[in-house]
Amino acid sequence: MKKIHLILIGCLITIKALSQDTASSVFMIYGQVMTDMGYNFGQVNPLYFDVMRPTQLPAYKNEFGTDGSTYFGVRQSSLGFKSITPTRYGELKARFDFDLFGVGANAGQTTFHMLYAWVELGKFAVGHNWSLFCDFDVFPNIVEYWGPSGMSLCKNVQFRFIPLQGATRLAFAIERPGASADEGVYQDRIELTDVKPRFNLPDFSAELRISRDWGYAELASVIRKMEWVDQGMQPYDLSGKAMGWGFNMSSKIKLGTKDVFKGLAIYGEGIQNLMNDAPTDVGIQNDFGNTVSPVKGVALPIASFMAYLDHSWNESFSSSVGYSLVQITNSDGQAADAYHKGQYASANLLYYPLPNLMAGAEVIWISRDNYKDGFHSSATKIQVSVRYNFSHTLGKH
C-alpha cells in the first residue's frame, strides 16, 4: 500500500510540473463519424469490399465470385488529437490520429488503424506520417476512401529535416525501407524459398514546394536500395540488388473562385509500394545464359498520373470529377496474368446542409489489364456517404 501511495504522489508531482510547463499549450480533439453504403456492379477482392482498387480486381474470370454486391461500413470514422506547446526552441507540435479501416493482416476488418503519430519541433520532425515523396494535398474532394490509384500515398516512419518553411518549403527525410517482390512464373520454385530480403539503408526522400496566390507546384523525389540474399541452401545463386528511384511532380491550381485543379505525374523504378495502388517493386528477369544465376531481380518501371477538378456550385453543393492511370513496364519473368495497367475515374455530387455535415453520392469506375494474357476486368460502384465532422480546442494559441 505504501508503494502505491508513493507512485500516486509521484504521478501528482509530475502532472503538476507538466501543467505548469504547458500552461499556454493548445490541445485539440477532432474527428468524423462517417457511414458509407453502396453497390458494386462488378467484383473485387472481398477484403477490400468498400473501396475501389484496380490491383484488387480479378486477374482471371470470376476470381472473386460473381458480379454484384451491396456493402455498408463505418470504417472511415476517425479520431485525432493535436497539441501545440511553446518552448524556447519554438513550437512543439504533436499529432496522433486513427481511423477504423483495417489493412495488412487486418484487411477487411473494422478495427484500429493508425494514421499519424508525429512530433515536430522547429526544423525537425519524427514519427509516422505521409512519406515525403507523397503529396496528400492534391487528394480530390471525394468520398471513396482509397482514392485515385495514380497518386503516391504511403505513410511511413521517418526523420525529417525542414530547412525552409512557409510558402516555399524544402524538406529532406530518411524513411523506413521496404519493398515488395513478384517472383512471377517462378514463385513455386523451391530455389526461391531461401532468398531473403535485406534493407541495410533507409530510403532517402526530398520535397520542394513553391506556393503562390494561384496555388502551388511541388517536386518530390526518392531513392532506395533493395537487396535480396540467397541463403545458399540451393544450387543457384539468386542474390541480387536494385536501386529504386522516382520523381513526383504535383500541383494545385486555383481556376477562378469556384474551381481547383489537382494533378500530378510520377515516374520511377522500384517505388510501387509508395504508390496508392500498385503491384510489386521487383520482378524476375530471365538470364538463361548465366548458369549460376539464370534469373535475376529487377526494379520495375512505373508511370502514373492523376487529374481532378474540384468545383463548388454554391455554399451547399460541390462536385469533383477526374481520372487516374498507373502503368507498369513488366519484366519477362513475370506471369502472363501479372498486373500491367490500372485506371480509376470518378464523379460526385456532395451536399452540405450544415457546416459540419455532408451527404453525397459518387460513381467510381476502375479497370485492370494483365501483362500478356489479354485479360481485362473492370468494376463500377455507386457510393452514398454521410459524414459529420467535430472538433474542440482547449487553450489559446
C-alpha positions as CSV (number, residue, x, y, z in Angstrom):
1,M,0.0,0.0,0.0
2,K,2.9,2.4,0.9
3,K,4.4,1.7,-2.6
4,I,1.1,2.6,-4.3
5,H,0.9,5.8,-2.3
6,L,4.4,6.8,-3.4
7,I,3.6,6.1,-7.0
8,L,0.4,8.2,-6.8
9,I,2.3,11.1,-5.1
10,G,5.0,10.8,-7.9
11,C,2.3,11.0,-10.6
12,L,0.7,14.0,-9.0
13,I,4.0,15.8,-8.8
14,T,4.7,15.0,-12.5
15,I,1.2,16.2,-13.6
16,K,1.6,19.4,-11.6
17,A,5.0,20.1,-13.2
18,L,3.7,19.3,-16.7
19,S,0.7,21.6,-16.2
20,Q,3.0,24.4,-15.1
21,D,5.3,23.9,-18.1
22,T,2.4,23.6,-20.6
23,A,0.0,26.2,-19.2
24,S,-0.1,28.0,-22.5
25,S,-0.4,24.8,-24.6
26,V,-3.2,24.3,-27.0
27,F,-4.9,20.9,-27.2
28,M,-7.3,19.9,-30.0
29,I,-9.6,16.9,-30.3
30,Y,-11.3,16.3,-33.7
31,G,-12.7,13.6,-35.9
32,Q,-15.5,12.4,-38.0
33,V,-18.4,9.9,-37.9
34,M,-18.9,8.6,-41.4
35,T,-21.2,5.9,-42.9
36,D,-20.7,4.5,-46.4
37,M,-23.1,2.4,-48.3
38,G,-23.3,1.4,-52.0
39,Y,-23.5,-1.2,-54.7
40,N,-20.7,-2.6,-56.8
41,F,-21.8,-3.8,-60.2
42,G,-18.6,-5.8,-60.7
43,Q,-16.4,-7.9,-58.4
44,V,-13.4,-7.0,-56.2
45,N,-11.3,-8.8,-53.6
46,P,-13.7,-9.3,-50.6
47,L,-11.0,-7.9,-48.3
48,Y,-11.5,-4.5,-50.0
49,F,-15.3,-4.7,-50.4
50,D,-15.8,-0.9,-49.7
51,V,-13.0,0.6,-51.8
52,M,-12.0,0.6,-55.4
53,R,-8.5,-0.6,-56.1
54,P,-7.6,-1.8,-59.7
55,T,-5.0,-4.2,-58.2
56,Q,-7.8,-5.9,-56.3
57,L,-9.8,-6.6,-59.5
58,P,-9.9,-10.2,-60.8
59,A,-6.8,-11.4,-62.6
60,Y,-8.9,-14.1,-64.3
61,K,-12.6,-14.6,-64.9
62,N,-14.7,-14.8,-61.7
63,E,-11.7,-14.9,-59.4
64,F,-13.8,-13.3,-56.7
65,G,-17.1,-15.0,-57.4
66,T,-19.9,-13.3,-59.3
67,D,-20.7,-9.7,-60.1
68,G,-22.8,-7.5,-57.9
69,S,-22.6,-6.8,-54.2
70,T,-24.0,-4.4,-51.6
71,Y,-22.0,-3.0,-48.8
72,F,-22.3,-0.9,-45.6
73,G,-19.5,0.4,-43.4
74,V,-18.3,3.0,-40.9
75,R,-14.6,2.4,-41.4
76,Q,-13.8,6.0,-42.4
77,S,-14.8,7.2,-39.0
78,S,-11.8,8.7,-37.3
79,L,-10.5,10.4,-34.2
80,G,-7.5,12.6,-33.8
81,F,-5.5,14.7,-31.2
82,K,-3.2,17.6,-31.6
83,S,-1.2,19.7,-29.2
84,I,0.9,22.9,-29.6
85,T,3.3,23.9,-26.8
86,P,5.6,26.9,-26.8
87,T,9.2,26.2,-25.9
88,R,12.5,28.0,-26.0
89,Y,13.2,26.2,-29.3
90,G,9.9,27.1,-31.0
91,E,6.5,25.4,-31.0
92,L,6.4,21.8,-30.1
93,K,3.7,20.1,-32.2
94,A,2.3,16.6,-31.7
95,R,-0.4,14.7,-33.5
96,F,-2.0,11.3,-33.1
97,D,-4.8,10.1,-35.4
98,F,-6.5,6.8,-36.2
99,D,-9.4,5.5,-38.2
100,L,-11.2,2.2,-38.4
101,F,-10.0,0.9,-41.8
102,G,-8.2,-2.4,-41.3
103,V,-5.2,-3.0,-43.6
104,G,-2.4,-5.6,-43.8
105,A,-3.2,-8.5,-41.5
106,N,-6.4,-6.7,-40.6
107,A,-7.6,-6.2,-44.1
108,G,-11.4,-6.3,-44.4
109,Q,-12.0,-5.6,-40.7
110,T,-13.3,-2.6,-38.9
111,T,-10.5,-2.0,-36.4
112,F,-7.9,0.4,-35.1
113,H,-5.7,1.8,-37.9
114,M,-3.1,4.4,-37.0
115,L,-2.8,7.3,-39.3
116,Y,-0.4,9.7,-37.6
117,A,2.0,9.5,-34.7
118,W,4.0,12.7,-35.2
119,V,6.1,15.2,-33.3
120,E,7.6,18.4,-34.8
121,L,9.9,21.0,-33.2
122,G,11.3,23.8,-35.3
123,K,13.0,22.4,-38.4
124,F,12.9,18.8,-37.2
125,A,10.2,16.2,-37.1
126,V,9.9,12.5,-36.4
127,G,7.3,9.8,-36.3
128,H,4.6,8.2,-38.6
129,N,3.3,10.5,-41.4
130,W,3.0,10.7,-45.1
131,S,6.2,9.8,-46.9
132,L,7.9,13.0,-48.1
133,F,7.5,11.6,-51.7
134,C,3.8,11.9,-51.3
135,D,1.6,15.0,-51.8
136,F,-1.7,14.4,-50.0
137,D,-2.8,18.0,-50.6
138,V,-3.8,17.1,-54.2
139,F,-6.2,14.4,-53.0
140,P,-9.5,15.3,-54.6
141,N,-12.8,16.1,-52.7
142,I,-14.2,12.6,-53.0
143,V,-15.9,10.2,-50.5
144,E,-14.3,6.9,-51.7
145,Y,-11.7,6.0,-49.1
146,W,-8.8,4.7,-51.3
147,G,-8.8,7.3,-54.0
148,P,-7.0,7.7,-57.3
149,S,-4.6,4.8,-58.0
150,G,-2.0,7.0,-59.7
151,M,-1.2,9.0,-56.6
152,S,1.7,8.3,-54.3
153,L,0.1,7.7,-50.9
154,C,2.1,5.9,-48.3
155,K,2.6,6.7,-44.6
156,N,6.0,5.8,-43.2
157,V,8.1,6.1,-40.1
158,Q,10.7,8.8,-40.8
159,F,13.0,11.5,-39.5
160,R,12.5,14.8,-41.3
161,F,14.6,18.0,-41.6
162,I,12.9,21.1,-42.9
163,P,15.4,23.9,-43.6
164,L,12.8,26.1,-45.4
165,Q,9.3,26.6,-44.0
166,G,6.4,28.7,-45.1
167,A,5.2,29.5,-48.7
168,T,8.4,28.0,-50.1
169,R,9.1,24.6,-48.4
170,L,12.2,22.4,-48.6
171,A,12.4,19.2,-46.7
172,F,14.6,16.1,-46.5
173,A,13.9,12.8,-44.8
174,I,15.3,9.3,-44.1
175,E,12.5,6.8,-44.0
176,R,11.9,3.2,-43.0
177,P,13.0,1.0,-46.0
178,G,10.8,-1.7,-47.6
179,A,9.8,-3.2,-50.9
180,S,7.7,-6.0,-52.4
181,A,8.7,-8.7,-54.9
182,D,6.9,-10.6,-57.6
183,E,8.5,-14.0,-58.2
184,G,6.3,-14.4,-61.3
185,V,6.3,-17.8,-63.0
186,Y,9.0,-19.0,-60.6
187,Q,7.1,-18.3,-57.4
188,D,6.6,-22.1,-56.7
189,R,10.3,-23.0,-57.3
190,I,12.0,-24.3,-54.2
191,E,15.2,-22.4,-55.1
192,L,13.4,-19.1,-54.1
193,T,12.5,-20.3,-50.6
194,D,15.9,-19.4,-49.3
195,V,16.1,-15.9,-50.7
196,K,15.6,-13.3,-48.0
197,P,15.3,-9.5,-48.3
198,R,17.9,-7.2,-46.8
199,F,17.5,-3.5,-46.1
200,N,20.6,-2.0,-44.6
201,L,20.0,1.6,-45.7
202,P,17.0,3.9,-45.2
203,D,15.0,5.4,-48.0
204,F,16.1,9.0,-48.8
205,S,13.4,11.4,-49.9
206,A,13.2,15.2,-50.6
207,E,10.5,17.7,-51.3
208,L,10.4,21.3,-52.7
209,R,7.1,23.2,-52.8
210,I,6.7,26.7,-54.1
211,S,3.4,28.4,-53.2
212,R,1.8,31.5,-54.8
213,D,-1.6,33.1,-54.9
214,W,-2.7,30.8,-57.7
215,G,-1.8,27.7,-55.7
216,Y,1.5,25.7,-55.6
217,A,3.9,23.5,-57.5
218,E,5.8,20.7,-55.9
219,L,8.6,18.3,-56.9
220,A,9.4,15.3,-54.7
221,S,12.0,12.5,-55.2
222,V,13.0,9.3,-53.5
223,I,16.0,6.9,-53.8
224,R,16.3,3.5,-52.2
225,K,18.4,0.4,-52.1
226,M,16.7,-3.0,-52.3
227,E,18.7,-6.2,-51.8
228,W,17.9,-9.9,-51.5
229,V,20.4,-12.5,-50.3
230,D,20.5,-16.2,-51.2
231,Q,21.0,-18.2,-48.1
232,G,22.9,-20.9,-50.1
233,M,20.7,-23.9,-49.5
234,Q,20.0,-24.5,-53.2
235,P,22.4,-24.9,-56.2
236,Y,21.6,-21.5,-57.8
237,D,22.9,-18.1,-56.6
238,L,19.9,-15.8,-56.7
239,S,21.3,-13.0,-54.6
240,G,21.0,-9.5,-56.1
241,K,20.2,-5.9,-55.6
242,A,18.5,-3.0,-57.3
243,M,18.1,0.7,-56.9
244,G,14.7,2.3,-56.7
245,W,14.1,5.9,-57.5
246,G,11.3,8.2,-58.5
247,F,10.1,11.7,-59.1
248,N,6.6,13.1,-58.2
249,M,5.6,16.4,-59.8
250,S,2.3,17.7,-58.4
251,S,0.3,21.0,-58.4
252,K,-2.9,22.5,-57.1
253,I,-4.1,25.5,-59.2
254,K,-7.0,27.8,-58.5
255,L,-9.2,28.4,-61.6
256,G,-11.3,31.3,-60.6
257,T,-13.3,31.4,-57.4
258,K,-15.1,28.1,-57.7
259,D,-12.7,25.6,-59.3
260,V,-9.5,24.0,-58.2
261,F,-7.4,21.7,-60.5
262,K,-5.4,19.0,-58.7
263,G,-2.9,16.9,-60.7
264,L,0.4,15.0,-60.6
265,A,2.7,12.9,-62.7
266,I,5.0,10.2,-61.4
267,Y,7.8,8.2,-63.0
268,G,10.4,5.9,-61.4
269,E,11.6,2.3,-60.8
270,G,11.0,0.1,-57.8
271,I,8.7,2.6,-56.0
272,Q,5.4,0.7,-56.3
273,N,4.9,0.3,-52.5
274,L,5.0,4.1,-52.2
275,M,2.0,4.3,-54.6
276,N,-1.6,4.4,-53.6
277,D,-2.4,1.3,-55.6
278,A,0.3,-0.5,-57.5
279,P,1.8,-4.0,-57.5
280,T,5.3,-5.1,-56.7
281,D,8.6,-3.2,-56.8
282,V,10.8,-6.0,-58.1
283,G,10.2,-8.6,-60.9
284,I,12.0,-11.5,-62.3
285,Q,14.2,-11.1,-65.4
286,N,15.3,-14.1,-67.3
287,D,19.1,-14.6,-67.9
288,F,19.3,-18.2,-69.1
289,G,22.9,-17.7,-70.4
290,N,24.1,-17.5,-66.8
291,T,24.2,-21.0,-65.4
292,V,24.8,-19.8,-61.9
293,S,22.1,-17.1,-61.8
294,P,19.6,-18.0,-64.6
295,V,17.1,-15.4,-63.3
296,K,17.6,-12.0,-61.5
297,G,15.5,-9.4,-59.8
298,V,15.0,-6.0,-61.5
299,A,13.3,-2.9,-60.3
300,L,10.1,-2.5,-62.3
301,P,9.5,0.9,-64.0
302,I,6.2,2.7,-63.2
303,A,4.5,5.7,-64.7
304,S,1.3,7.3,-63.4
305,F,-0.7,10.5,-63.5
306,M,-3.9,12.0,-61.9
307,A,-6.1,14.9,-63.0
308,Y,-9.1,16.1,-61.0
309,L,-11.3,19.2,-60.9
310,D,-13.0,20.2,-57.6
311,H,-15.9,22.5,-58.3
312,S,-18.1,24.5,-55.9
313,W,-21.6,25.1,-57.2
314,N,-22.6,27.2,-54.2
315,E,-22.3,27.1,-50.4
316,S,-24.4,23.9,-50.3
317,F,-23.2,21.8,-53.2
318,S,-19.8,20.7,-54.7
319,S,-18.6,18.2,-57.2
320,S,-15.3,16.5,-58.1
321,V,-14.5,14.7,-61.3
322,G,-11.3,13.2,-62.6
323,Y,-9.2,10.3,-63.9
324,S,-6.0,8.5,-62.9
325,L,-3.8,5.8,-64.5
326,V,-0.9,3.6,-63.4
327,Q,1.2,1.6,-65.9
328,I,3.9,-0.9,-65.2
329,T,6.7,-2.0,-67.5
330,N,6.7,-5.7,-66.7
331,S,9.8,-8.0,-66.7
332,D,9.8,-11.1,-68.9
333,G,9.9,-13.5,-65.9
334,Q,6.5,-12.2,-64.6
335,A,3.4,-14.4,-65.1
336,A,1.1,-13.7,-68.0
337,D,-1.6,-12.5,-65.6
338,A,0.7,-10.1,-63.7
339,Y,-0.7,-6.6,-63.2
340,H,0.1,-4.2,-66.1
341,K,-2.2,-1.2,-66.1
342,G,-4.9,0.2,-63.8
343,Q,-7.4,3.0,-64.4
344,Y,-9.5,5.0,-61.9
345,A,-12.2,7.6,-62.7
346,S,-15.0,9.1,-60.5
347,A,-17.5,11.9,-60.3
348,N,-19.7,13.0,-57.4
349,L,-22.3,15.5,-56.0
350,L,-21.9,16.5,-52.4
351,Y,-24.4,18.4,-50.3
352,Y,-23.6,20.4,-47.1
353,P,-26.9,21.2,-45.3
354,L,-24.9,22.3,-42.2
355,P,-21.3,23.5,-41.8
356,N,-20.1,20.1,-40.4
357,L,-22.5,17.8,-42.1
358,M,-22.1,16.3,-45.6
359,A,-24.1,13.9,-47.6
360,G,-23.2,12.8,-51.1
361,A,-23.3,10.3,-53.9
362,E,-20.4,9.2,-56.0
363,V,-19.8,7.0,-59.1
364,I,-16.4,5.2,-59.4
365,W,-15.1,3.1,-62.3
366,I,-11.9,1.1,-62.2
367,S,-10.2,-1.3,-64.6
368,R,-7.2,-3.7,-64.8
369,D,-5.2,-5.0,-67.7
370,N,-2.9,-8.1,-67.3
371,Y,0.6,-8.3,-68.6
372,K,0.3,-10.5,-71.7
373,D,-2.7,-12.9,-71.5
374,G,-5.1,-10.3,-72.8
375,F,-7.4,-10.4,-69.8
376,H,-9.2,-7.2,-68.8
377,S,-11.5,-6.6,-65.8
378,S,-13.5,-3.6,-64.6
379,A,-16.0,-2.6,-61.9
380,T,-18.4,0.3,-61.4
381,K,-19.6,1.3,-58.0
382,I,-22.2,3.8,-56.7
383,Q,-21.5,5.0,-53.2
384,V,-23.6,7.1,-50.9
385,S,-21.9,8.6,-47.8
386,V,-22.9,10.7,-44.8
387,R,-20.2,12.4,-42.7
388,Y,-20.3,14.5,-39.6
389,N,-17.1,16.4,-38.5
390,F,-16.4,17.6,-35.0
391,S,-13.6,19.4,-33.2
392,H,-12.9,21.1,-29.9
393,T,-10.0,23.2,-28.8
394,L,-8.7,23.7,-25.3
395,G,-6.4,26.7,-24.6
396,K,-5.5,29.7,-26.7
397,H,-2.9,29.8,-29.4
